[in-house]
Amino acid sequence: MKMPMLKDLISIPVMLLLSVLQMAAISRINLINGAADLVLLAIAAWGVKEKSSNAYVWAVVGGLLISFITGMPLLSPLIPYLFSAFITCKLAKILWQSPLLALIVSMIAGTLFQHFFYIVILQISGLNIGFIESMTNVTLPSLLLNFFFIFPVYVVINDIWVWTSAERINA
């Protein structure tokens, strides 16, 4: 018997684990000033596998967790993660024969949107941040690190998706 809520419920411990891992370990792996975003990568990987509104649940859970952990204005990570889920679901339906291409393109689009959004939010908050400097010192290195981490995250998320999608045989 398949549990329909399992795919929604599994997002809480997975996103909690990924957000803690991101803040404790992955954020220490810097390239210039950029860092990888495991939560964004997990949302993209889940959206490629699921192709449904379930990816939005993962985006909301991840966005809420990250918004309470980071120093960004409250709930501001929610918008880039929802955008990433939206783009990933659309690309997964269009590029259904090439899920890895959909994953890479959605990771690039999600990372670029996230960094543009954060630059605008920080400038509205009163911080003087140069756009070109932010792009070259933060966004491009983050994009490279996200590309480095996307495949290990995809493998883990794929295993979780297979586990939650499997039909249970009652013996």
N, C-alpha and C positions, 0 to 999 in steps of 0.2 A: 504494500500500500504506500502510495506516495504522499508525503506531507507537504501540502501547498505552501504553508507558512515557513517551512524550513529555510527556503532560499532568502526570505526576508530576515528571519531571526539569526541566521548564520552571519549576516552582515555586521551585527553588533560586536561579537568577539573578534572577528577577523579585522574589522576596522580599528577596534581598540588596540589589538596587537600591532597592527601596522603603524598606527599613529605613535604608539610608544616606541616602537623600533625606529621610526623615522626621527623622532625627537631625541632619542638617546644615542643612537649609533649612526644612522645614515646622515644626519645633519653634520656630523663631524668629518664626513668625506666631502671636502670642498674642492672645487675647481675654480680658481680665482675667488669669486664670492658666490658662486652658484651651488645649489644643493639639489639632490633628487627629491621627488615627491612621491613616496610609495602609495599614498592614498589616491592620488590622481591616477597613478598607473593601475592600481587595483580596480578603480571605477572603469577605466578604459578596457581592461582585460575582461571584467565581468560583463560589460556592455557588448563586447564582441561575441562572447559566448551566449549570452541570454537573449539579446535582441528584443527586449521588452521593457516594460515600465519598471521591472525589478531593478534595473540599473539606477533608477532615480532614488530608490530606497537606499541603495548603497551610497549614492552621492549625498543624500540628506544626513545619513548616519556619519559618514566621513566628514562632511562639512561642519556638523555640530561638534564633533570631537575636536577637530582641528581649531575651530573658532574658540573653544574654551582653553586650548593649550597655548596658542600663539599670542603674540602681542598685537596682532592686527585688530582693527575695530570689530566688535562683536558681530557675528554672523556674516562677515564679509567673505570668508572662504566658501560659504555655501553657494554663491552665485557662480564662481568658476567651476566648481565641481558639478553643479547641475548642467552648466553649459557643456562640460566634457561628456557627461552622460548622454545629453541630447545629441551631440555630434557623433559620438560613438555608435549609438543606436541607429542613427540615420546612415552612417557609413557602413555599418555591418549589414544593413539591408541592401544597400547598393552594391557593395563589394562582397557579397555572400560567398563567392567562390575563392576569395583571397582574404581570409580573416587576419592574417599577419600584416598585410598591407593596410587593412582598415585599422588595425591596432596602432601601427606606426603613424599613420596620418592623423588619427584621432589624438594620439599622444602629443604630436607636434602642435596641432590646433589647440588642444587643451592647455598645454604649457604656455604657448604664446598668448592666448586669451587671459590666462591666469596672471601672467606677469604684466600685461598691459593694464588689466583691471587693478592690480595692486599698485602700480605706479600712479594711476589716476587717483585711487583712494588715498594714497599717502600724500600726493600733491594737494588734494582737497583738504586733508587734515593739517596742512601747513608746513610739511617738510619740503625742503628745496631739493628735489631729486632731478638730476639731468636725465633726459630720456635716452640719449645716445649712450651715455656712460652706463646707465642701468641695463640697456640692451646688451652691450658688449661685455660688461663685467658680471652680470647676474643671469640674464635670460639665456644667452647662448651657451654658457657653461652648464646651466641647469638643464637645458635641452640635451646636451651631450651626455650628462649623467643620467637623465631619464632614459635616453636611448640605451645606455649601458645596463640599466636595471629592468627595462621593460620585459625582456625575455624570461629572466628568473621569476619575476612577479607573475607573468602569464602562465608559466608552468604550474605554479602553486595555485593560482586562481582556477585554472583548468581542472586540476585535481579536486578542488572543493566543489566546482560546478558538477563534475561527473558524480561525485559522492552524493550531492544533494538531488541530482536528477535521476539517479538509479531507482528502478522499480524494486521494491522490497518483496521478496518471495517468502511468504509465511510457511514454514515447514512444520 
